[in-house]
Structures are given as structure tokens and as C-alpha cells.
């Protein structure tokens, strides 16, 4: 007789008692350990993790190079605050990222703690450089939960709620969505109209965009749209900020999503998979723009923590040595083909989309309007969990199921995840 008592119910009660309801946990699980693309809950059940800390673990859980780098750095210095004294991991990481993004051009980097911090500082830098105040973002975009991040985010729920008043002089414009009939040309015309009717171009400090919208539904901006945006911002002296917080570090098949379009942004925000699970974010950009704020205008006590910088250097090294960019692209194609086969069998999968290993399916109702079906999506997520696969939702209507598996996932794990998803679809649709 097994005398082991499940720990999960007790721990979930503890969570309900001491953690506020505003902090949502997508799955009613408490995790004990993880490795690669797998994790185990406190009761010993194994799950395939196709969430990866919401795109934080492209390198996988507990990658040995990251663990070793953090352990070695811990023996030297864990934290000193870069505003007090400099340390080598920060300097080395700044150089690596500037070379990766800027090539031979003059670029500089500053590090922070969260993605929202990176976004806020990118806007500060752009405003300091242009001496302008307005910022344009896109409907469906997600840029964080701070006041400015929430203002920039192009979704009302759950992010805005009753948290206003919001930051002034932020404007939103449509983002291309081929599945819903919003072409690049239509989105560009809407942007032109915004500049003609709501804010003059000479008052706009920055335009911020995700090359693939993350929480907005894994919508990829066509190359021609990003190219037109680059031309427009150069014409009017507007800083172009590429938010690569979720798309960066191999998620789309290249180091950064903007590279698919062959453009060069002014500023790039990075976070999530930068440091393999440790809290680190940054802004990397053209030196003359990055130097706009006066001394003391940038910083943060924990920004660019030594342990996190050491982890990030190990992440970059692992990508290069293990050829993870190419591996992610191959895995993405394997997953995409599997999802397309499921779509052929289940018409309620209205769309399969994404870039590289950043893929999603959109769930719809059985009607001509292809109405978003958020309820079906949630039931599918729950059934997938029961089968041992963890996934989460996204999209403005919350009817998109996204896949953010680590790039170290095996082909066998991809196939296993597709089998679990197939069985879950059969259960919820029968």
C-alpha cells in the first residue's frame, strides 16, 4: 500500500491563502524539479514543458553550462551594483550583444532586471535622444505590467483593468494579421492616418514593435511591413525600438526576429531567454542614441547582476557550440508539420502560424465568421495537462494556444507532445 500523501492540494491551499488572486498561475501544479524540456511536480508526475517559463528557457531547464557558470561566478562575486563598481561579466556581455546586434557599428548596452524595465528604459532613451514625448505602439502588443508597459500594451484585459490613469502620449495602431484580413498595406495606411490626425511625426520619439507578437497571438510582422516601418522612422527621425524580449535568442530561427526582415533597429530590448532563467534584461542600441541620457539617468540596483550576466554569457556560448539556432529551426518545422496534420483533421484549428520554433494554433467556433473560441482553448489546455503536456494561451481573445518549447527539446519529445495534443483534441471535440 502506498502511504505517500499528495502534497499538491496542501500547497495549492497555501498559495490561495498567501498569494493574491491577481497573480495568475496557469496550471494548478507545484513544481519540484526540472531538466531540459521536462519537469516534475511535487507528487512526482512528469510533464513536457512547452511553456519554458513563457519563453524564458530557450536553452532548457538547468542547462549544464549555465549551472556551471553561475556556480563559478558565485565563488567570485554575486552582486556589487554596476552603479558602484564595474565587473567583467557585465562588460563582456555588453560587448557580445553589441557585436551580435550592431556588427561593426558603434553600439552600446545597458542591463536591467525585467523586460518591462528594458521597455521603460528604451522609451526614456528615445525621448532623451529626440527631445520628443509621443510613443506609438501596436494593438495586440505586450510590453509589460508597469504603468508605462501597461499603457504601451495593446490589450484591455486583463492588463489594463482599473489601473489608470495611464501614461500620456501613447498611441496605438493596427498590427498586420493575415488570418483576420489585416494586410501590411492596411496597417501602414492606418499608421499614416494616425500621424495625420492624432500626433504629428515630429512629436513622436519612438515606435515600438514586436517582430512577432507574443501575448497578442504569435502574429508575425511581414518583412515588407518592418521594412516600411524602418523607412518611415528614418524619414521622420523617429527611434525604432524592436521588442525582442520573447522573440530573441533563437525563438524564431535567428538570433533576433528583426533579422528576418533585413532591417537594423535603433534600439533592441532583450530579456527572457537571455540568461537561461536568471532575471536579466537589457537595451542594446546605436551608441549616439544610447548616450543621450545624462549620467545617472539610467540604472537600477540589481540591473546587470553578476550572476545573471555570467549565465547569459554561458547561454550564448551554448548556442554557438551546440548549434541551437539551426536545431530550433529544424524542430520548429517538425512541430509545424505536426500541427498542420492536426489542423487537417480538426477544422476547429483555424490557423497554424508563427516563425521558427515560435508556433501557435488559433481555436475557432464552427461558424463562417471563424469566431474566436476561448472556452475550447482553455479546455484543450486542461486536457493536454492531464495527458502530461503543459501549454498556455495567448491572443487578444485568449483563443490562441502557443508553444514555447526549449530549443534542446528532442524529436521524440516533439512527437510525444503532438500525440498528447491529438488525444486532447479528440476528447474536447467529441
Steps between C-alpha positions, in 0.01 A plus 500: 500500500634842403500721809622809318265794536473739205652836584331698222161570668668633815739721304223637279302593812813676628524683169136613522547620856819698458525602133260759351251392233634760258811285456362222279654153486400337171520142626398371846840341556792546737830408341785324677774466235569541129752404236515586130142494370351304788387579851358304792245616754528448875306174465747363246292533182700582185392766249633617166560872544398683182470829687861544610426763761310689224791504258771539764655156458597470134819341635295254710475448874830479689729494199836371630698790352273753669509316832881479490537868407277615785675274750841632394385863515345445842847421633625840378227763538124466496407869505668838526267739312645627174432859607759450776771291332532326165560126461614287210184294422302820441766643271549176309127454448455859385772447239354169379149638455620817331698290252209261445250779432712785367779315323789742436287808570524695825248348743461508878301293751349558843359224720197487726295230672165448325366538148274783610803686635674460166197641318468795737868584466487469122223761496701725736803473272293575190340804662838628619648459151214663306376749761152380402237336718251293297533124453312278255431134579279236338165347583552154642854576608628415847775703665470432874294565809654821633300818445675593175520134395127458556431821309706377204330160509226484240249286692240613747457182704640375723780754495335842521200422728446806723870587529481841334552781440767379264812667368422784258595534133490131411314412180398162356466391140401167334750216462489278189291185540470296181253252651260780588553692176724782625769539233828688529361766269192545719714528814730755337204709384361497855839618630505780243152604610608503865792728414268727303218523754628428852872571535738671258812301406729773635352441848559123497804381692467129423303222341522171689409167343539128557617325181267219604230594749531275801204531732307656213475167320832410330434726204811557289553842342570448129849602386359769273313654793811525717697636205237769438498583870878539494476735201226708664688538830821598321311760296355668809789453746297258714683239709400147397492266801481126434361319803685166477424393855308188392629464143871529577762229544395255234127482554424594138793315341747791513667674792237774475168523322577827321780326309245321282408837348856615440453826691714668765306641799614796706436328835435135588353381829607157625405286800334159554734240342802729522621349828355150507254563780682763705347851517674718242389743233666761288484771239750475216520781248688750291762674711390856424146415612603297804721789618212750497404473870728698731710317762273354767197480272528124455551219748343283765638330808477146362538582131770291337553284806830310475341155527248581227767640269713189548198286418431702185856456376462125553171504308664664199790256513265201516302628200818524296654170607180297476371674184169567668379753243502237226356244739214729597417562137490125428289429807266782402442343160432161659248653740341712225443197276346311791266788579399527136410130501283560807337798331406281203320264741354762734343799314457683832872575467448806284863597453852366554753780510822638636867520416771242566430320828252771604174339391132515589156378400186714501182327623172609343131416514325306227361801316574701187635794700773281653400639839768475767438211740677574827301236687614224265857619537486481880346153493772386262771640728350315797473173309856533374619543858311188603694319227835634620552806275516858628398780263344843551268737315544838338323729252282804559199266525704233689415240236856433384707213641873570488803273505827618656695176538874529569735470204658197667175304463546165324316382189344226712366761744349698211325186379383417854357851542311471171354165608384649830348797320327270251342298781398818683334641188311174451368519858388864493342480154308174547 
